Amino acid sequence: MTGVVGPAMTAALPPHVRLLLLTDGKRISRVLHVVAELGVADQLADGPLTVAELAERTESHADALGRVLRVAAAFGVFVQEDDGRYALNDVAACLRSGTPGSQRDMVLYNGDEMLWRSYGQLLHTVRTGEPAFEAAYGHTFFEHLEREPRAGALFDRAMTGMSRATSRMLLDGYDFGQYGRIADIGGGRGLFLAELLAQHPTVRGVLVDRPSVTAESAKAFAEAGVTERVEVVPGDFFAPLPKGADAYVLKAVLHDWDDEKAAAILGRIHEALADNPEGRLLICEFLVGPANEWDRGKLLDLDMLVRFGGRERSEAQWRELLATAGFELVGEPVPGRWAVLECRPLPLPDAS
């Protein structure tokens, strides 16, 4: 068996072998975390090397490293050549650092203690509905990022890398240029808004997030050459939001929250659009696909549950949530991938 192991490649295996293979996830994740931590892919950038050469360059034990690399290659990450040397393949190349499309930081994050330790408490979550992270650490996920600078820096790098990849996908798949003024709510350091404005020179932007985050946005806007078209408004998406935008963007925000808190955020957007019935809410999230089909959103959904009680949502779940906050989903988004959910505001029932 060669190449990356997945559902299609394992279909020929006996059922009991397929089942046991699924339990190997923890082993495979740790193997990838180790080779990412050691920077093996960077060492192979100039060509194949022996295990001894890699061990010397990474200051590791040759026999142990060779056995770890053998597992990685068995699952389609790296290639062991006939002479025993290891080489990059297209999957392993994604472990290189500082290259376009690099997944090294995400692999380091996925294999970090803060994730596997909290997954060790998944049964607690299933029994109680409470975030497993808090059961494992005794404090919330975001408190942990504040308490542990190393963990906070790793999370930031991983999420920045993911944001860059998804931003390109979202910007290529939706015409943001049809709006004159776009407010990015919870837009962090402004990376997505900066790229959006650079792609659409006639659009003006508003960035809204916590003061400690927006304070770091100037660099992204300056590098994109869009500083003059951006207004930065320190704020909180649970509080009243600035009015006057033609579209309000929520990118990877609502999946952090349960339905009650997500509805509260949507309510603030609805208030901001009160004087603009033609305005739009644009939700950029992973849309969970149909049952019995693979899509990464189903695993991301567990991450949200385990970390802080949030969730990824299917189209039906989005429509139900949006209706509670006075919005209607426009069109039929494609499930099983990142999507821009275009939503129009509807009149809310008269409370009187």
C-alpha positions as CSV (number, residue, x, y, z in Angstrom):
1,M,0.0,0.0,0.0
2,T,1.5,3.3,-1.1
3,G,0.3,6.9,-0.8
4,V,-1.7,8.6,1.9
5,V,-4.0,6.2,3.8
6,G,-7.6,7.2,3.5
7,P,-11.1,5.7,3.2
8,A,-10.7,4.7,-0.4
9,M,-7.3,2.9,0.2
10,T,-8.5,1.1,3.4
11,A,-11.7,-0.2,1.8
12,A,-10.0,-3.4,0.8
13,L,-8.8,-4.2,4.3
14,P,-10.8,-6.6,6.5
15,P,-13.3,-4.8,8.8
16,H,-11.4,-5.6,12.0
17,V,-8.2,-4.2,10.5
18,R,-9.9,-1.1,9.4
19,L,-11.3,-0.6,12.9
20,L,-7.9,-1.1,14.5
21,L,-6.3,1.3,12.0
22,L,-8.7,4.0,13.1
23,T,-7.4,3.6,16.7
24,D,-3.9,4.4,15.4
25,G,-4.7,8.0,15.0
26,K,-2.9,9.0,18.2
27,R,0.2,7.2,17.1
28,I,0.3,8.8,13.7
29,S,-0.4,12.2,15.1
30,R,2.6,11.9,17.5
31,V,4.8,10.7,14.7
32,L,4.0,13.7,12.5
33,H,4.4,16.0,15.5
34,V,7.9,14.7,16.2
35,V,9.1,15.0,12.6
36,A,7.6,18.5,12.4
37,E,9.2,19.5,15.7
38,L,12.6,18.2,14.5
39,G,12.3,20.0,11.1
40,V,13.0,16.9,9.1
41,A,11.3,18.2,6.0
42,D,13.5,21.4,6.1
43,Q,16.6,19.1,6.2
44,L,15.4,17.3,3.1
45,A,14.7,20.4,1.1
46,D,18.0,20.0,-0.9
47,G,17.6,16.3,-1.5
48,P,17.4,12.8,0.1
49,L,19.4,12.0,3.2
50,T,20.2,8.9,5.2
51,V,18.7,8.4,8.6
52,A,22.2,8.8,10.1
53,E,22.6,12.2,8.4
54,L,19.1,13.3,9.5
55,A,19.8,12.2,13.1
56,E,23.0,14.2,13.1
57,R,21.3,17.3,11.7
58,T,18.3,17.1,14.1
59,E,20.3,16.0,17.1
60,S,18.3,12.8,17.5
61,H,18.9,9.1,18.0
62,A,19.4,7.4,14.6
63,D,17.6,4.1,15.3
64,A,14.6,5.8,17.0
65,L,14.3,8.4,14.2
66,G,14.5,5.7,11.5
67,R,11.6,3.8,13.1
68,V,9.5,7.0,13.3
69,L,10.2,7.9,9.7
70,R,9.3,4.4,8.6
71,V,5.8,4.9,10.1
72,A,5.5,8.3,8.5
73,A,6.4,6.9,5.1
74,A,4.0,4.0,5.5
75,F,1.2,6.6,5.7
76,G,2.4,8.6,2.7
77,V,4.5,11.2,4.4
78,F,8.1,11.1,3.1
79,V,9.4,8.4,0.8
80,Q,12.1,5.8,1.7
81,E,14.1,5.2,-1.4
82,D,15.7,1.9,-2.4
83,D,19.1,2.9,-0.9
84,G,17.4,3.6,2.4
85,R,17.6,7.4,2.2
86,Y,14.5,9.5,2.9
87,A,13.1,12.1,0.5
88,L,10.3,14.6,0.4
89,N,7.1,13.9,-1.4
90,D,4.3,16.3,-2.0
91,V,2.7,15.6,1.4
92,A,6.0,15.9,3.3
93,A,6.8,19.2,1.5
94,C,3.8,20.7,3.4
95,L,5.8,20.2,6.6
96,R,8.5,22.6,5.5
97,S,8.6,25.9,7.4
98,G,8.2,29.3,5.9
99,T,6.9,28.0,2.5
100,P,3.6,28.9,0.8
101,G,0.9,26.5,2.0
102,S,3.0,25.2,4.9
103,Q,1.1,23.1,7.4
104,R,3.9,22.7,9.9
105,D,2.5,25.0,12.6
106,M,-0.9,23.3,12.3
107,V,0.7,19.9,12.6
108,L,2.5,21.1,15.7
109,Y,-0.7,22.5,17.1
110,N,-2.7,19.3,16.4
111,G,-0.1,17.2,18.1
112,D,0.4,19.6,21.1
113,E,-0.5,18.6,24.7
114,M,-3.2,21.2,24.9
115,L,-5.2,19.3,22.2
116,W,-4.4,15.6,23.0
117,R,-4.7,16.1,26.8
118,S,-8.2,17.7,26.3
119,Y,-9.2,14.9,23.9
120,G,-8.3,12.5,26.7
121,Q,-11.4,13.9,28.5
122,L,-13.8,13.5,25.6
123,L,-15.9,11.0,27.5
124,H,-16.4,13.7,30.2
125,T,-17.8,16.0,27.5
126,V,-20.0,13.3,26.1
127,R,-21.5,12.6,29.5
128,T,-21.9,16.2,30.6
129,G,-21.8,18.4,27.5
130,E,-19.0,20.5,29.2
131,P,-15.8,21.4,27.3
132,A,-13.2,18.6,27.9
133,F,-10.4,21.2,28.0
134,E,-11.7,22.7,31.2
135,A,-11.9,19.2,32.8
136,A,-8.3,18.5,31.8
137,Y,-6.8,21.9,32.8
138,G,-9.1,23.4,35.3
139,H,-9.5,26.6,33.3
140,T,-10.8,27.7,29.9
141,F,-9.0,27.3,26.6
142,F,-8.5,31.1,26.1
143,E,-7.3,31.5,29.7
144,H,-4.7,28.8,28.9
145,L,-3.4,30.8,25.9
146,E,-3.0,33.8,28.2
147,R,-1.3,31.8,31.0
148,E,1.1,29.9,28.7
149,P,2.9,32.1,26.2
150,R,4.3,29.2,24.3
151,A,0.8,27.7,23.8
152,G,-0.6,31.1,22.8
153,A,2.2,31.7,20.3
154,L,1.7,28.2,18.7
155,F,-2.1,28.7,18.5
156,D,-1.6,32.1,16.9
157,R,0.8,30.7,14.3
158,A,-1.5,27.8,13.4
159,M,-4.6,29.9,13.1
160,T,-2.8,32.6,11.1
161,G,-1.6,29.9,8.6
162,M,-5.2,28.5,8.4
163,S,-6.6,31.9,8.0
164,R,-4.3,32.7,5.0
165,A,-5.3,29.4,3.3
166,T,-9.0,29.8,3.8
167,S,-9.0,33.6,3.0
168,R,-7.8,32.8,-0.5
169,M,-10.4,30.2,-1.0
170,L,-13.2,32.4,0.3
171,L,-12.1,35.5,-1.7
172,D,-11.9,33.4,-4.9
173,G,-15.4,31.9,-4.4
174,Y,-17.5,35.0,-3.6
175,D,-17.8,38.5,-5.0
176,F,-17.0,40.8,-2.1
177,G,-16.5,43.6,-4.5
178,Q,-20.3,44.2,-4.9
179,Y,-20.3,46.0,-1.5
180,G,-19.1,49.5,-1.0
181,R,-18.3,49.2,2.8
182,I,-17.6,46.0,4.6
183,A,-17.3,45.5,8.4
184,D,-15.2,42.5,9.5
185,I,-16.5,41.7,13.0
186,G,-14.1,39.8,15.2
187,G,-11.6,40.2,12.4
188,G,-8.5,39.9,14.6
189,R,-5.4,41.5,13.2
190,G,-7.1,42.3,9.9
191,L,-5.4,39.7,7.7
192,F,-8.6,38.7,5.9
193,L,-9.9,42.3,5.5
194,A,-6.5,43.5,4.2
195,E,-6.5,40.8,1.5
196,L,-10.1,41.5,0.7
197,L,-9.5,45.3,0.3
198,A,-6.4,44.7,-1.8
199,Q,-8.4,42.5,-4.2
200,H,-11.2,45.1,-4.4
201,P,-9.9,48.6,-4.7
202,T,-13.3,50.3,-4.6
203,V,-14.3,48.7,-1.2
204,R,-13.8,50.4,2.1
205,G,-13.5,48.4,5.3
206,V,-14.1,48.5,9.1
207,L,-12.3,46.2,11.5
208,V,-13.9,45.5,14.8
209,D,-12.3,43.4,17.5
210,R,-10.8,43.7,21.0
211,P,-8.4,46.6,21.5
212,S,-5.5,44.3,22.3
213,V,-6.0,42.6,18.9
214,T,-6.8,45.6,16.6
215,A,-3.7,47.4,17.9
216,E,-1.7,44.9,15.9
217,S,-3.6,45.4,12.6
218,A,-1.7,48.4,11.2
219,K,1.1,46.1,9.8
220,A,-1.3,44.0,7.7
221,F,-3.1,47.0,6.3
222,A,0.2,48.8,5.5
223,E,1.6,45.8,3.8
224,A,-1.5,45.4,1.7
225,G,-1.5,49.1,0.9
226,V,-5.0,49.7,2.1
227,T,-4.5,51.7,5.3
228,E,-6.4,54.7,3.9
229,R,-9.5,52.6,3.2
230,V,-9.8,51.1,6.7
231,E,-11.4,52.3,9.9
232,V,-10.4,50.4,13.0
233,V,-13.0,50.3,15.7
234,P,-12.0,48.5,19.0
235,G,-15.1,46.7,20.3
236,D,-16.8,43.6,21.3
237,F,-19.3,41.6,19.1
238,F,-21.6,41.1,22.1
239,A,-21.9,44.9,22.4
240,P,-23.6,47.3,19.9
241,L,-21.7,47.4,16.6
242,P,-21.0,50.3,14.2
243,K,-23.7,51.0,11.7
244,G,-23.4,52.0,8.1
245,A,-21.8,49.0,6.4
246,D,-23.3,47.3,3.4
247,A,-22.1,43.9,4.6
248,Y,-21.0,42.5,7.9
249,V,-18.5,39.6,7.8
250,L,-18.2,37.0,10.6
251,K,-15.2,34.8,9.6
252,A,-14.6,31.8,11.8
253,V,-16.3,33.5,14.7
254,L,-19.6,31.8,15.3
255,H,-18.1,28.3,15.5
256,D,-16.5,29.3,18.8
257,W,-19.9,29.6,20.4
258,D,-22.9,27.6,21.3
259,D,-26.2,28.5,19.7
260,E,-27.3,30.8,22.5
261,K,-24.2,33.0,22.3
262,A,-24.0,32.8,18.5
263,A,-27.6,34.1,18.3
264,A,-26.6,37.0,20.6
265,I,-23.8,37.9,18.2
266,L,-26.2,37.6,15.2
267,G,-28.6,39.9,17.1
268,R,-25.9,42.6,17.2
269,I,-25.4,42.3,13.5
270,H,-29.2,42.6,13.0
271,E,-29.3,45.8,15.1
272,A,-26.5,47.3,13.0
273,L,-28.4,46.5,9.8
274,A,-31.7,47.9,11.1
275,D,-31.6,50.9,8.8
276,N,-30.3,49.0,5.8
277,P,-32.7,46.2,4.8
278,E,-30.7,45.6,1.7
279,G,-27.5,45.0,3.6
280,R,-26.0,41.5,4.1
281,L,-24.5,39.3,6.7
282,L,-21.7,37.2,5.3
283,I,-20.7,34.2,7.5
284,C,-17.5,32.5,6.5
285,E,-17.4,29.1,8.1
286,F,-16.9,25.4,7.3
287,L,-20.2,23.9,6.2
288,V,-20.6,20.4,7.6
289,G,-21.5,17.9,4.9
290,P,-24.0,15.0,4.7
291,A,-24.0,12.0,7.1
292,N,-21.8,9.0,6.2
293,E,-19.5,11.2,4.1
294,W,-16.0,12.3,5.0
295,D,-15.4,16.0,5.5
296,R,-12.9,17.8,7.8
297,G,-15.8,19.8,9.3
298,K,-16.9,16.8,11.3
299,L,-13.5,16.7,13.1
300,L,-13.3,20.4,13.4
301,D,-16.7,20.2,15.1
302,L,-15.2,18.0,17.8
303,D,-12.4,20.4,18.3
304,M,-14.9,23.2,18.9
305,L,-16.8,21.0,21.4
306,V,-13.7,19.8,23.3
307,R,-12.0,23.2,23.5
308,F,-14.8,25.6,24.4
309,G,-18.3,24.2,23.7
310,G,-18.7,25.6,20.2
311,R,-19.7,23.8,17.0
312,E,-19.4,23.6,13.3
313,R,-22.9,23.6,11.6
314,S,-24.7,22.0,8.7
315,E,-26.9,24.0,6.4
316,A,-30.0,22.9,8.3
317,Q,-28.4,24.0,11.6
318,W,-27.4,27.3,10.1
319,R,-30.9,28.0,8.7
320,E,-32.4,27.2,12.1
321,L,-29.9,29.4,14.0
322,L,-30.3,32.3,11.5
323,A,-34.0,32.3,11.7
324,T,-33.9,32.8,15.5
325,A,-31.9,36.0,14.9
326,G,-33.9,37.4,12.1
327,F,-31.9,36.3,9.1
328,E,-32.5,34.2,6.0
329,L,-29.9,32.2,4.2
330,V,-29.6,33.1,0.5
331,G,-29.0,30.4,-2.1
332,E,-27.7,26.8,-1.6
333,P,-24.1,26.7,-0.3
334,V,-21.9,23.7,-1.1
335,P,-21.5,21.5,2.0
336,G,-18.3,19.8,3.1
337,R,-16.1,22.8,2.6
338,W,-15.5,26.4,3.6
339,A,-18.3,28.6,2.4
340,V,-19.5,32.2,2.4
341,L,-23.1,32.1,3.7
342,E,-24.9,35.1,2.4
343,C,-27.7,36.1,4.7
344,R,-30.4,38.8,4.4
345,P,-32.0,40.5,7.4
346,L,-35.7,39.9,8.0
347,P,-38.0,42.0,10.1
348,L,-38.2,40.8,13.7
349,P,-41.6,40.1,15.2
350,D,-43.0,43.0,17.2
351,A,-42.1,42.4,20.8
352,S,-45.1,44.3,22.0
